[in-house]
Amino acid sequence: MPADSRGTSTSPSREGTRRDGLEPRPHRLRRARYELPGLALGIAAVAWALTAAAAATAQLFTGWPPVALAVALVVLTMTPLALAVAIAGRRSRDGAGAPAGFVRGSWTDAVLGAFAGLVVRALVELVAPTGGASGLAPPAPALAVTLIAAVLIAPIVEEAYFRGLVQGAASDVLANRMGRRSMAVVAVAISTAAFVAMHAIVGGLQPALLLGVTLTGIACGTLAAVTGRIWAPIAAHVVYNGVGALVLLVQL
């Protein structure tokens, strides 16, 4: 390595001092997912408001046949979130129009996610066991729609929205403002808060529900932050909801 006459190195410092003597520009601690993260968060906020409004007016459909009611609730609550992910994904850097976090996963994502989902479900069942389904016998078509939505549709759409869009865009906004760990913690907190608030509007202020969605949000947000993908959070969400649905089915 070249050195000057005093024996000191002439190479750039570890802090990246520029040759022109100016201070180095701030740099991101991670590759940005969105070209315009502020816009992505704005799109997410609009979708959140539309879903909240749809959930708040769900009582308008109470007179509908059970299967029609089940389908209407799924469409009204999931469509705004899915559209937000698709629209924001057009400016995502994870691929041509791909939602943030939808990069190639691995079998470890499924294993980590399944384990996290089981742990969270076990904790919730210990504190607030699932119950209250005894004697309930909804029509088979309505029950099938509800189960498919809870175990497959909701985990995929919600994780793409809350962890891929909300958490991903929040991380981008915070990347140049704080350290990597602080950024991850705040981004997880933001996505979890939005996740809990949405479920509180849809399902009401039930302690067991709030406990479950809070723990699920923290677990899924942590998995997304660690892996940089949403496949592990999806697996955790599927397992958590699937085990809960199985417990309810046993009680029918």
Helices and strands as residue ranges (DSSP letters): H 37-56, G 58-61, H 66-89, H 107-127, H 140-148, I 149-153, H 154-158, I 159-167, H 168-174, H 180-203, H 207-227, H 231-251
